[in-house]
Structures are given as C-alpha cells and as structure tokens.
Amino acid sequence: MIHTFSESNIAAISKVLGTEPKKSGSVFRFEITDAETGRKMALEIQFGLKIDNEPTNLITVYTRDAILQLHNCTAFVASDILNQITFFGKDGDKVSGLIVEKEAGCSLYANVNDTLLNSDFTKLPPEVMMCSVALSLTESVDFDGFKFDDE
C-alpha cells in the first residue's frame, strides 16, 4: 500500500533537510544546497497522482547529472541523527530505497531482496554490503506509514 503523505510528514522532511518546500498543487519541492561542497539538488514529493485509476505517489531527485525516481513510496524514515530521509518502496519481497541527504547527496538501491536485508552484513560480498546496511532501517518501518528515528 502506498504512503499517504500528510502536512506533518512534509514538516518532518523539512526539519531534517533544513529547508522549506515550495508547494505547487500536489508537489512539494525542496531545494537543497551544501555550501561546503557546492552540491545542489532538488527533491520533489508528488502525491495525488492517478495512473490507470490507481493512486500513486512519486519521489523525484534532480541533480546536475541525474534524475532518480521512486514510484509508489510505501514508507519513509526522517532521521535527524543521520541527516537524511530514506524513502522506501516495497513490492512483495523486494525493497527499493532512495536516500536524500541534508548535504545534497543521494543514493538509490533498487529491487533488493528482503533476505539480503535480514542477512549478517559482515558476511555479504562487499558489492552488496552497503545496500544491506543502508536499507536496514526497514526493520523499524511500518510499511503502512512512517517512523521518525527518535520514536
């Protein structure tokens, strides 16, 4: 089931990213800049979309060199401790995660099998160890909603 974003969700994301969104219709756009590195990016959260008469939401990140999208976000974690937002999409035993950092960094892990996330990451090949660690937040996620890191 897709996540239904609320005003309090947008406020939590704004707090972690340290920037206020610009709203246009059903789109919230966050412009993120890191003065130290000079990185810039934009995060857009769009909800209220209908595709084939099914409700959907769309998380899009625009950088100078890439556009990344997560369709049908099912949950997210707003972490003050990590200075990042992790948006999740879950379909059966597959999880995708789009991580947006306050410092204008971004990572995407797609179609990761649940068994990998429940594995001992120290025994995984180095090529997949990072996604296992990065998406381990799913252990604390209610996929019908969201969870703050301090709950």
DSSP file (Angstrom, degrees, kcal/mol; ACC not computed):
  #  RESIDUE AA STRUCTURE BP1 BP2  ACC     N-H-->O    O-->H-N    N-H-->O    O-->H-N    TCO  KAPPA ALPHA  PHI   PSI    X-CA   Y-CA   Z-CA
    1    1 A M              0   0    0      0, 0.0    89,-0.1     0, 0.0     2,-0.1   0.000 360.0 360.0 360.0 134.3    0.0    0.0    0.0
    2    2 A I        -     0   0    0     53,-0.2     2,-0.3     1,-0.1    72,-0.3  -0.350 360.0-106.3 -73.6 154.7    1.4    3.4   -0.9
    3    3 A H        -     0   0    0     70,-3.2     2,-0.8    72,-0.1    72,-0.1  -0.608  21.8-140.7 -80.5 138.5    2.1    6.0    1.8
    4    4 A T        -     0   0    0     -2,-0.3     2,-0.1   140,-0.2    43,-0.0  -0.893  22.7-138.5 -99.3 108.8   -0.3    8.9    2.0
    5    5 A F        -     0   0    0     -2,-0.8     2,-0.2     4,-0.1    42,-0.0  -0.432  20.7-165.5 -71.8 139.1    1.8   12.0    2.7
    6    6 A S     >  -     0   0    0     -2,-0.1     4,-2.1     1,-0.1     5,-0.2  -0.693  37.1-102.8-115.9 170.2    0.5   14.5    5.3
    7    7 A E  H  > S+     0   0    0     -2,-0.2     4,-2.2     1,-0.2     5,-0.1   0.873 123.8  54.0 -60.1 -37.2    1.4   18.0    6.2
    8    8 A S  H  > S+     0   0    0      2,-0.2     4,-2.1     1,-0.2    -1,-0.2   0.847 105.6  53.4 -68.6 -32.6    3.2   16.7    9.3
    9    9 A N  H  > S+     0   0    0      2,-0.2     4,-2.2     1,-0.2    -2,-0.2   0.937 109.4  47.8 -62.8 -45.7    5.3   14.3    7.1
   10   10 A I  H  X S+     0   0    0     -4,-2.1     4,-2.5     1,-0.2    -2,-0.2   0.893 110.9  51.9 -62.8 -40.2    6.3   17.3    4.9
   11   11 A A  H  X S+     0   0    0     -4,-2.2     4,-2.2     2,-0.2    -1,-0.2   0.887 108.9  50.3 -63.1 -39.9    7.3   19.2    8.1
   12   12 A A  H  X S+     0   0    0     -4,-2.1     4,-2.0     2,-0.2    -2,-0.2   0.905 111.8  47.5 -65.4 -41.5    9.4   16.3    9.3
   13   13 A I  H  X S+     0   0    0     -4,-2.2     4,-2.5     1,-0.2     5,-0.2   0.917 111.5  51.4 -64.3 -43.6   11.2   16.1    6.0
   14   14 A S  H  X>S+     0   0    0     -4,-2.5     4,-1.6     1,-0.2     5,-1.2   0.894 108.0  52.5 -59.6 -42.5   11.7   19.9    6.0
   15   15 A K  H  <5S+     0   0    0     -4,-2.2    -1,-0.2     2,-0.2    -2,-0.2   0.931 112.1  43.9 -61.5 -47.8   13.2   19.8    9.5
   16   16 A V  H  <5S+     0   0    0     -4,-2.0    -2,-0.2     1,-0.2    -1,-0.2   0.908 117.8  44.2 -66.3 -41.9   15.8   17.1    8.6
   17   17 A L  H  <5S-     0   0    0     -4,-2.5    -1,-0.2     2,-0.2    -2,-0.2   0.674 102.3-132.9 -79.3 -16.2   16.8   18.7    5.3
   18   18 A G  T  <5S+     0   0    0     -4,-1.6     2,-0.3    -5,-0.2    -3,-0.2   0.802  70.9  97.1  70.8  29.3   16.9   22.2    6.8
   19   19 A T  S   <S-     0   0    0     -5,-1.2    -1,-0.2    -6,-0.2    -2,-0.2  -0.996  70.6-122.2-148.5 147.0   14.9   23.8    4.0
   20   20 A E        -     0   0    0     -2,-0.3    11,-0.4    -3,-0.1     2,-0.1  -0.689  32.2-122.5 -88.6 140.8   11.3   24.8    3.5
   21   21 A P        -     0   0    0      0, 0.0     2,-0.5     0, 0.0     9,-0.2  -0.445  10.3-132.0 -80.4 155.9    9.5   23.3    0.5
   22   22 A K  E     -A   29   0A   0      7,-2.8     7,-2.8    -2,-0.1     2,-0.4  -0.929  25.8-145.9-101.1 130.4    7.8   25.2   -2.3
   23   23 A K  E     +A   28   0A   0     -2,-0.5     2,-0.3     5,-0.2     5,-0.2  -0.840  24.7 170.2-104.5 134.1    4.3   23.9   -2.9
   24   24 A S  E >   -A   27   0A   0      3,-2.5     3,-1.6    -2,-0.4     2,-0.4  -0.862  67.7 -55.4-139.5 102.8    2.7   23.8   -6.4
   25   25 A G  T 3  S-     0   0    0     -2,-0.3    -1,-0.0     1,-0.3    21,-0.0  -0.511 123.0 -15.4  64.8-121.8   -0.5   21.9   -6.5
   26   26 A S  T 3  S+     0   0    0     -2,-0.4    21,-1.8    -3,-0.1     2,-0.5   0.145 118.6  97.7 -99.7  18.4    0.2   18.4   -5.2
   27   27 A V  E <   -AB  24  46A   0     -3,-1.6    -3,-2.5    19,-0.2     2,-0.5  -0.927  52.3-165.5-113.1 129.5    4.0   18.8   -5.5
   28   28 A F  E     -AB  23  45A   0     17,-2.5    17,-2.5    -2,-0.5     2,-0.5  -0.967  12.8-163.8-108.8 122.6    6.4   19.8   -2.7
   29   29 A R  E     -AB  22  44A   0     -7,-2.8    -7,-2.8    -2,-0.5     2,-0.5  -0.932   6.1-168.3-114.5 123.7    9.8   20.8   -3.9
   30   30 A F  E     - B   0  43A   0     13,-3.3    13,-2.7    -2,-0.5     2,-0.6  -0.938   8.3-155.4-107.5 125.3   12.8   21.0   -1.6
   31   31 A E  E     - B   0  42A   0     -2,-0.5     2,-0.5   -11,-0.4    11,-0.2  -0.913  15.6-166.8-102.6 121.2   15.9   22.8   -3.0
   32   32 A I  E     + B   0  41A   0      9,-3.0     9,-2.3    -2,-0.6     2,-0.4  -0.915   9.8 177.0-116.9 130.0   19.0   21.5   -1.1
   33   33 A T  E     - B   0  40A   0     -2,-0.5     2,-0.6     7,-0.2     7,-0.2  -0.995  18.7-157.1-132.9 137.2   22.4   23.1   -1.2
   34   34 A D  E  >> - B   0  39A   0      5,-2.6     4,-2.6    -2,-0.4     5,-0.6  -0.934   6.3-166.1-112.6 107.0   25.6   22.2    0.6
   35   35 A A  T  45S+     0   0    0     -2,-0.6    -1,-0.1     1,-0.2    68,-0.0   0.837  84.4  58.2 -62.1 -34.7   27.8   25.3    0.7
   36   36 A E  T  45S+     0   0    0      1,-0.2    -1,-0.2     2,-0.1    67,-0.0   0.907 122.0  22.3 -64.7 -43.1   30.9   23.3    1.7
   37   37 A T  T  45S-     0   0    0     -3,-0.3    -2,-0.2     2,-0.1    -1,-0.2   0.637  98.8-126.2 -99.0 -16.9   30.9   21.0   -1.3
   38   38 A G  T  <5 +     0   0    0     -4,-2.6    -3,-0.2     1,-0.3     2,-0.1   0.518  56.8 150.8  81.5   4.9   28.9   23.2   -3.7
   39   39 A R  E   < -B   34   0A   0     -5,-0.6    -5,-2.6    64,-0.2     2,-0.3  -0.439  22.2-174.9 -72.3 144.7   26.5   20.3   -4.4
   40   40 A K  E     +B   33   0A   0     -7,-0.2    24,-0.5    64,-0.1     2,-0.3  -0.988  10.4 155.7-137.2 146.7   22.9   21.2   -5.3
   41   41 A M  E     -BC  32  63A   0     -9,-2.3    -9,-3.0    -2,-0.3     2,-0.4  -0.978  28.5-133.3-159.4 166.0   19.8   19.1   -5.8
   42   42 A A  E     -BC  31  62A   0     20,-2.4    20,-2.8    -2,-0.3     2,-0.5  -0.985  10.6-159.2-127.1 140.6   16.1   19.2   -5.7
   43   43 A L  E     -BC  30  61A   0    -13,-2.7   -13,-3.3    -2,-0.4     2,-0.4  -0.979   9.7-169.1-116.6 127.7   13.7   16.8   -4.1
   44   44 A E  E     -BC  29  60A   0     16,-3.1    16,-2.7    -2,-0.5     2,-0.6  -0.974   7.9-166.4-119.6 133.4   10.1   16.6   -5.2
   45   45 A I  E     -BC  28  59A   0    -17,-2.5   -17,-2.5    -2,-0.4     2,-0.5  -0.973  13.5-178.6-114.9 117.1    7.4   14.7   -3.5
   46   46 A Q  E     +BC  27  58A   0     12,-2.8    12,-2.9    -2,-0.6     2,-0.3  -0.968   5.8 166.7-121.1 128.1    4.2   14.4   -5.6
   47   47 A F  E     + C   0  57A   0    -21,-1.8    10,-0.2    -2,-0.5     3,-0.1  -0.849  49.7  59.7-131.5 171.3    1.1   12.7   -4.4
   48   48 A G  E     +     0   0A   0      8,-0.6     2,-0.2     1,-0.3     9,-0.1   0.568  69.3 145.7  85.7   9.4   -2.4   12.5   -5.6
   49   49 A L  E     - C   0  56A   0      7,-1.3     7,-2.1    -3,-0.1     2,-0.5  -0.512  36.3-153.9 -77.0 148.2   -1.4   11.0   -9.0
   50   50 A K  E     + C   0  55A   0      5,-0.2     2,-0.5    -2,-0.2     3,-0.1  -0.990  13.9 178.2-122.7 122.2   -3.7    8.5  -10.7
   51   51 A I  E >  S- C   0  54A   0      3,-2.4     3,-1.6    -2,-0.5    -2,-0.0  -0.988  80.9 -11.9-123.8 120.5   -2.1    6.0  -13.1
   52   52 A D  T 3  S-     0   0    0     -2,-0.5    -1,-0.2     1,-0.3     0, 0.0   0.890 129.0 -59.8  52.6  41.4   -4.5    3.5  -14.6
   53   53 A N  T 3  S+     0   0    0      1,-0.2    -1,-0.3    -3,-0.1    -3,-0.0   0.621 113.5 121.5  63.5  16.0   -7.1    4.8  -12.0
   54   54 A E  E <   -C   51   0A   0     -3,-1.6    -3,-2.4     0, 0.0    -1,-0.2  -0.914  67.3-117.9-107.7 133.7   -4.7    3.7   -9.2
   55   55 A P  E     +C   50   0A   0      0, 0.0     2,-0.3     0, 0.0    -5,-0.2  -0.429  43.9 167.1 -66.9 143.8   -3.5    6.2   -6.6
   56   56 A T  E     -C   49   0A   0     -7,-2.1    -7,-1.3    -2,-0.1    -8,-0.6  -0.953  25.0-148.5-148.5 165.9    0.3    6.7   -6.6
   57   57 A N  E     -C   47   0A   0     -2,-0.3    15,-2.3   -10,-0.2     2,-0.4  -0.934  11.1-150.1-134.7 163.1    3.0    9.0   -5.4
   58   58 A L  E     -CD  46  71A   0    -12,-2.9   -12,-2.8    -2,-0.3     2,-0.5  -0.992   6.6-163.4-141.8 126.8    6.3    9.9   -6.8
   59   59 A I  E     -CD  45  70A   0     11,-2.4    11,-2.6    -2,-0.4     2,-0.4  -0.959  20.7-177.7-109.2 120.9    9.6   10.9   -5.2
   60   60 A T  E     -CD  44  69A   0    -16,-2.7   -16,-3.1    -2,-0.5     2,-0.5  -0.969  14.3-164.4-126.0 135.8   12.0   12.5   -7.6
   61   61 A V  E     -CD  43  68A   0      7,-2.8     7,-2.4    -2,-0.4     2,-0.5  -0.979   6.2-164.2-117.6 128.9   15.5   13.8   -7.1
   62   62 A Y  E     +CD  42  67A   0    -20,-2.8   -20,-2.4    -2,-0.5     2,-0.2  -0.960  15.4 167.1-112.9 123.7   17.1   16.1   -9.7
   63   63 A T  E     -C   41   0A   0      3,-3.0   -22,-0.1    -2,-0.5   -24,-0.0  -0.722  52.7 -95.8-121.1 177.6   20.9   16.7   -9.6
   64   64 A R  S    S+     0   0    0    -24,-0.5   -23,-0.1    -2,-0.2     3,-0.1   0.835 124.0  25.3 -60.9 -31.3   23.2   18.3  -12.1
   65   65 A D  S    S+     0   0    0      1,-0.1     2,-0.3     0, 0.0    -1,-0.2   0.484 122.8  30.4-114.8  -5.2   23.9   14.9  -13.6
   66   66 A A        -     0   0    0      2,-0.0    -3,-3.0    -3,-0.0     2,-0.4  -0.988  48.8-147.4-154.5 158.0   21.0   12.6  -12.8
   67   67 A I  E     -D   62   0A   0     -2,-0.3     2,-0.4    -5,-0.2    -5,-0.2  -0.998  23.8-173.5-125.6 126.6   17.3   12.2  -12.3
   68   68 A L  E     -D   61   0A   0     -7,-2.4    -7,-2.8    -2,-0.4     2,-0.4  -0.960   0.9-171.2-121.9 139.2   16.2    9.5   -9.8
   69   69 A Q  E     -D   60   0A   0     -2,-0.4     2,-0.5    -9,-0.2    -9,-0.2  -0.987  15.5-164.8-133.1 141.5   12.6    8.4   -9.2
   70   70 A L  E     -D   59   0A   0    -11,-2.6   -11,-2.4    -2,-0.4     3,-0.4  -0.982  19.4-155.9-119.4 115.4   11.0    6.1   -6.7
   71   71 A H  E     +D   58   0A   0     -2,-0.5   -13,-0.2     1,-0.2    -2,-0.0  -0.669  69.4  11.6 -90.3 145.6    7.4    5.2   -7.7
   72   72 A N  S    S-     0   0    0    -15,-2.3    18,-0.4    -2,-0.3    -1,-0.2   0.930  77.5-154.6  57.5  54.2    4.8    4.2   -5.1
   73   73 A C        -     0   0    0     -3,-0.4   -70,-3.2   -16,-0.2    16,-0.3  -0.402  12.9-173.9 -57.8 128.6    6.7    5.1   -1.9
   74   74 A T        -     0   0    0     14,-2.8     2,-0.3     1,-0.3    15,-0.2   0.620  61.3 -12.4-103.7 -17.0    5.3    2.9    0.8
   75   75 A A  E     -E   88   0B   0     13,-1.3    13,-3.1   -72,-0.1     2,-0.3  -0.976  56.7-155.4-168.9 167.7    7.1    4.4    3.8
   76   76 A F  E     -Ef  87 146B   0     69,-0.5    71,-1.6    -2,-0.3     2,-0.4  -0.990   9.9-144.4-152.2 159.3    9.9    6.8    4.8
   77   77 A V  E     -Ef  86 147B   0      9,-2.2     9,-2.5    -2,-0.3     2,-0.7  -0.993   9.1-158.8-125.1 123.3   12.3    7.5    7.7
   78   78 A A  E     -Ef  85 148B   0     69,-0.7    71,-1.4    -2,-0.4     2,-0.7  -0.905  17.1-168.1-101.2 111.3   13.2   11.0    8.6
   79   79 A S  E  >> +E   84   0B   0      5,-2.7     5,-1.7    -2,-0.7     4,-0.9  -0.879  24.7 179.5-113.3 110.2   16.5   10.8   10.6
   80   80 A D  T  45S+     0   0    0     -2,-0.7    -1,-0.2     3,-0.2     5,-0.0   0.846  89.6  56.1 -66.8 -34.7   17.9   13.8   12.4
   81   81 A I  T  45S+     0   0    0      1,-0.2    -1,-0.2     3,-0.1    -2,-0.1   0.913 117.1  32.5 -65.3 -44.2   20.8   11.7   13.6
   82   82 A L  T  45S-     0   0    0      2,-0.2    -1,-0.2    20,-0.0    -2,-0.2   0.541 101.6-130.5 -89.6  -8.2   21.8   10.7   10.0
   83   83 A N  T  <5S+     0   0    0     -4,-0.9    19,-2.9     1,-0.2    20,-0.4   0.912  71.5 102.2  56.2  44.7   20.7   14.0    8.4
   84   84 A Q  E   < -EG  79 101B   0     -5,-1.7    -5,-2.7    17,-0.2     2,-0.4  -0.990  65.3-135.7-153.7 159.2   18.8   12.1    5.8
   85   85 A I  E     -EG  78 100B   0     15,-2.7    15,-2.9    -2,-0.3     2,-0.6  -0.973  17.9-160.1-114.3 131.5   15.5   11.0    4.6
   86   86 A T  E     -EG  77  99B   0     -9,-2.5    -9,-2.2    -2,-0.4     2,-0.4  -0.960   4.9-163.3-114.8 116.6   15.1    7.4    3.4
   87   87 A F  E     -EG  76  98B   0     11,-2.8    11,-2.6    -2,-0.6     2,-0.4  -0.834  11.4-158.2 -97.4 134.0   12.1    6.8    1.1
   88   88 A F  E     -EG  75  97B   0    -13,-3.1   -14,-2.8    -2,-0.4   -13,-1.3  -0.870  15.8-168.4-116.3 146.6   11.1    3.1    0.7
   89   89 A G  E     - G   0  96B   0      7,-2.5     7,-2.8    -2,-0.4     2,-0.4  -0.999  13.3-170.2-125.9 129.3    9.1    1.2   -1.9
   90   90 A K  E     + G   0  95B   0     -2,-0.4     2,-0.4   -18,-0.4     5,-0.2  -0.977  13.5 171.1-125.5 132.4    8.1   -2.3   -1.1
   91   91 A D  E >   - G   0  94B   0      3,-2.6     3,-1.7    -2,-0.4     2,-0.3  -0.883  67.4 -54.0-139.4 103.9    6.6   -4.8   -3.5
   92   92 A G  T 3  S-     0   0    0     -2,-0.4    -1,-0.0     1,-0.3     0, 0.0  -0.497 122.8 -15.9  64.6-123.7    6.4   -8.4   -2.2
   93   93 A D  T 3  S+     0   0    0     -2,-0.3    21,-2.7    -3,-0.1     2,-0.4   0.193 119.6  94.5 -98.5  16.9    9.8   -9.4   -1.0
   94   94 A K  E <   -GH  91 113B   0     -3,-1.7    -3,-2.6    19,-0.2     2,-0.4  -0.905  52.3-170.3-112.1 136.8   11.6   -6.6   -2.9
   95   95 A V  E     -GH  90 112B   0     17,-2.6    17,-3.1    -2,-0.4     2,-0.4  -0.974   4.3-168.0-125.1 138.9   12.6   -3.2   -1.3
   96   96 A S  E     -G   89   0B   0     -7,-2.8    -7,-2.5    -2,-0.4     2,-0.4  -0.963   8.2-164.5-120.6 144.7   13.9   -0.1   -3.0
   97   97 A G  E     -GH  88 109B   0     12,-3.2    12,-2.7    -2,-0.4     2,-0.5  -0.995  12.3-167.4-134.9 132.2   15.3    2.8   -1.1
   98   98 A L  E     -GH  87 108B   0    -11,-2.6   -11,-2.8    -2,-0.4     2,-0.5  -0.976  16.1-161.8-116.2 116.2   16.0    6.4   -2.2
   99   99 A I  E     -GH  86 107B   0      8,-2.9     8,-2.0    -2,-0.5     2,-0.5  -0.876   5.9-169.6-107.1 125.3   18.2    8.2    0.3
  100  100 A V  E     -GH  85 106B   0    -15,-2.9   -15,-2.7    -2,-0.5     2,-0.3  -0.964  11.0-153.0-117.0 123.8   18.3   12.0    0.3
  101  101 A E  E >   -G   84   0B   0      4,-2.9     3,-1.6    -2,-0.5   -17,-0.2  -0.689  23.3-128.1 -99.8 148.6   21.0   13.7    2.5
  102  102 A K  T 3  S+     0   0    0    -19,-2.9   -69,-0.2    -2,-0.3   -18,-0.1   0.792 111.0  62.8 -58.3 -29.6   20.9   17.2    4.0
  103  103 A E  T 3  S-     0   0    0    -20,-0.4    -1,-0.3   -69,-0.1   -69,-0.2   0.139 126.1 -99.9 -86.0  19.9   24.3   17.7    2.4
  104  104 A A  S <  S+     0   0    0     -3,-1.6     2,-0.3     1,-0.2    -2,-0.2   0.798  80.6 134.6  66.9  33.1   22.7   17.3   -1.1
  105  105 A G        -     0   0    0     -4,-0.2    -4,-2.9   -66,-0.1     2,-0.3  -0.729  33.0-168.4-104.1 161.6   23.8   13.7   -1.5
  106  106 A C  E     -H  100   0B   0     -2,-0.3     2,-0.3    -6,-0.2    -6,-0.2  -0.995   9.8-175.5-152.6 142.2   21.7   11.0   -2.8
  107  107 A S  E     -H   99   0B   0     -8,-2.0    -8,-2.9    -2,-0.3     2,-0.4  -0.984   7.4-160.4-136.7 148.6   21.8    7.1   -3.1
  108  108 A L  E     -H   98   0B   0     -2,-0.3     2,-0.4   -10,-0.2   -10,-0.2  -0.997   8.3-179.4-132.3 130.1   19.4    4.7   -4.7
  109  109 A Y  E     -H   97   0B   0    -12,-2.7   -12,-3.2    -2,-0.4     2,-0.4  -0.997  18.5-165.4-125.2 123.7   19.1    0.9   -4.1
  110  110 A A  E     -     0   0B   0     -2,-0.4   -14,-0.2   -14,-0.3   -15,-0.0  -0.895  54.6  -3.8-122.4 142.1   16.5   -0.9   -6.1
  111  111 A N  E    S+     0   0B   0     -2,-0.4     2,-0.4     1,-0.2   -15,-0.2   0.857  73.8 173.5  54.6  45.3   14.8   -4.2   -6.0
  112  112 A V  E     -H   95   0B   0    -17,-3.1   -17,-2.6    -3,-0.2    -1,-0.2  -0.711  32.5-119.7 -85.8 129.4   16.8   -5.5   -3.1
  113  113 A N  E >>  -H   94   0B   0     -2,-0.4     4,-1.2   -19,-0.2     3,-1.2  -0.446  13.5-127.8 -70.8 138.4   15.5   -8.9   -1.8
  114  114 A D  H 3> S+     0   0    0    -21,-2.7     4,-1.5     1,-0.3     3,-0.2   0.841 107.5  63.2 -52.7 -37.3   14.3   -9.0    1.9
  115  115 A T  H 34 S+     0   0    0      1,-0.2    -1,-0.3   -22,-0.2     4,-0.2   0.853 100.3  52.8 -61.4 -33.2   16.6  -11.9    2.6
  116  116 A L  H X4 S+     0   0    0     -3,-1.2     3,-1.0     1,-0.2    -1,-0.2   0.884 107.8  51.0 -66.6 -38.5   19.6   -9.7    1.8
  117  117 A L  H 3< S+     0   0    0     -4,-1.2    -1,-0.2     1,-0.2    -2,-0.2   0.752 110.6  48.8 -72.1 -23.8   18.4   -7.1    4.3
  118  118 A N  T 3< S+     0   0    0     -4,-1.5    -1,-0.2     2,-0.1    -2,-0.2   0.333  94.8 102.5 -95.9   6.4   18.0   -9.7    7.0
  119  119 A S  S <  S-     0   0    0     -3,-1.0     2,-0.9    -4,-0.2     5,-0.1  -0.399  89.4 -94.7 -85.2 163.4   21.4  -11.2    6.5
  120  120 A D    >   -     0   0    0      1,-0.2     3,-2.2    -2,-0.1     4,-0.2  -0.716  36.7-153.4 -74.6 107.4   24.6  -10.6    8.5
  121  121 A F  G >  S+     0   0    0     -2,-0.9     3,-1.2     1,-0.3    -1,-0.2   0.739  88.8  66.4 -62.4 -21.9   26.0   -7.8    6.5
  122  122 A T  G 3  S+     0   0    0      1,-0.2    -1,-0.3    -3,-0.0     7,-0.1   0.681 101.8  49.3 -72.1 -14.6   29.6   -8.7    7.6
  123  123 A K  G <  S+     0   0    0     -3,-2.2    -1,-0.2     2,-0.1    -2,-0.2   0.362  92.9 100.0-102.3   3.8   29.2  -12.0    5.7
  124  124 A L  S <  S-     0   0    0     -3,-1.2     5,-0.1    -4,-0.2    -3,-0.0  -0.550  85.7 -95.0 -88.4 153.6   28.0  -10.4    2.5
  125  125 A P    >>  -     0   0    0      0, 0.0     3,-1.8     0, 0.0     4,-1.2  -0.385  38.5-115.1 -60.6 145.7   30.1   -9.6   -0.6
  126  126 A P  H 3> S+     0   0    0      0, 0.0     4,-0.7     0, 0.0     3,-0.2   0.796 111.8  67.2 -56.1 -29.1   31.4   -6.0   -0.5
  127  127 A E  H 34 S+     0   0    0      1,-0.2     4,-0.2     2,-0.1    -3,-0.0   0.775 114.7  26.6 -63.8 -26.6   29.4   -5.2   -3.6
  128  128 A V  H <> S+     0   0    0     -3,-1.8     4,-1.6     2,-0.1    -1,-0.2   0.444  96.8  90.5-115.8  -3.1   26.1   -5.6   -1.7
  129  129 A M  H  X S+     0   0    0     -4,-1.2     4,-2.1     1,-0.2     5,-0.2   0.910  84.8  54.9 -60.1 -43.3   27.1   -4.9    1.9
  130  130 A M  H  X S+     0   0    0     -4,-0.7     4,-3.1     1,-0.2     5,-0.2   0.896 106.7  49.0 -62.3 -42.1   26.4   -1.1    1.6
  131  131 A C  H  > S+     0   0    0      1,-0.2     4,-2.5     2,-0.2    -1,-0.2   0.881 109.4  53.6 -66.9 -34.9   22.8   -1.6    0.4
  132  132 A S  H  < S+     0   0    0     -4,-1.6     4,-0.3     2,-0.2    -1,-0.2   0.919 114.3  41.0 -63.4 -43.0   22.2   -4.1    3.3
  133  133 A V  H >< S+     0   0    0     -4,-2.1     3,-1.0     2,-0.2     4,-0.2   0.938 116.1  49.4 -68.8 -47.2   23.4   -1.5    5.8
  134  134 A A  H >< S+     0   0    0     -4,-3.1     3,-0.5     1,-0.3    -2,-0.2   0.865 116.9  40.4 -62.7 -38.1   21.7    1.5    4.1
  135  135 A L  G >< S+     0   0    0     -4,-2.5     3,-2.1    -5,-0.2    -1,-0.3   0.373  83.3 100.6 -94.2   5.2   18.3   -0.3    3.9
  136  136 A S  G X   +     0   0    0     -3,-1.0     3,-1.9    -4,-0.3     4,-0.2   0.679  63.1  81.9 -63.9 -14.7   18.5   -1.9    7.3
  137  137 A L  G X  S+     0   0    0     -3,-0.5     3,-1.7     1,-0.3    -1,-0.3   0.700  70.3  81.3 -60.6 -17.6   16.2    0.9    8.5
  138  138 A T  G X  S+     0   0    0     -3,-2.1     3,-1.2     1,-0.3    -1,-0.3   0.753  75.2  72.7 -62.8 -21.0   13.4   -1.2    7.1
  139  139 A E  G <  S+     0   0    0     -3,-1.9    -1,-0.3     1,-0.3    -2,-0.2   0.833 103.3  39.9 -60.3 -30.2   13.5   -3.2   10.3
  140  140 A S  G <  S+     0   0    0     -3,-1.7     2,-0.4    -4,-0.2    -1,-0.3   0.354  96.6 106.5 -99.8   5.7   11.9   -0.3   12.1
  141  141 A V    <   -     0   0    0     -3,-1.2     2,-0.8    -4,-0.3     5,-0.1  -0.715  57.2-151.9 -97.7 133.7    9.4    0.7    9.4
  142  142 A D    >   -     0   0    0     -2,-0.4     3,-2.8     1,-0.1    -3,-0.0  -0.906  17.7-149.8 -91.3 109.5    5.7    0.2    9.4
  143  143 A F  T 3  S+     0   0    0     -2,-0.8   -53,-0.1     1,-0.3    -1,-0.1   0.465  93.6  62.5 -71.2   2.6    5.1    0.0    5.7
  144  144 A D  T 3  S-     0   0    0      2,-0.1    -1,-0.3  -141,-0.1  -140,-0.2   0.335 124.4  -8.8 -96.8   4.7    1.7    1.4    6.1
  145  145 A G  S <  S-     0   0    0     -3,-2.8   -69,-0.5  -142,-0.1     2,-0.3  -0.609  82.6 -82.0-162.0-139.9    3.2    4.6    7.5
  146  146 A F  E     -f   76   0B   0    -71,-0.2     2,-0.4    -2,-0.2   -69,-0.2  -0.922  22.0-146.0-146.6 169.8    6.5    6.1    8.6
  147  147 A K  E     -f   77   0B   0    -71,-1.6   -69,-0.7    -2,-0.3     2,-0.2  -0.993  11.4-137.8-144.3 134.4    8.7    6.3   11.6
  148  148 A F  E >   -f   78   0B   0     -2,-0.4     3,-1.5   -71,-0.2   -69,-0.2  -0.600  28.5-119.2 -83.5 153.5   10.9    9.0   13.0
  149  149 A D  T 3  S+     0   0    0    -71,-1.4   -70,-0.1     1,-0.3    -1,-0.1   0.679 111.6  54.8 -68.8 -15.7   14.3    7.9   14.2
  150  150 A D  T 3         0   0    0      1,-0.2    -1,-0.3   -69,-0.0   -71,-0.0   0.295 360.0 360.0-101.0  10.4   13.6    9.1   17.7
  151  151 A E    <         0   0    0     -3,-1.5    -1,-0.2     0, 0.0    -2,-0.1   0.452 360.0 360.0 -87.7 360.0   10.3    7.1   18.2
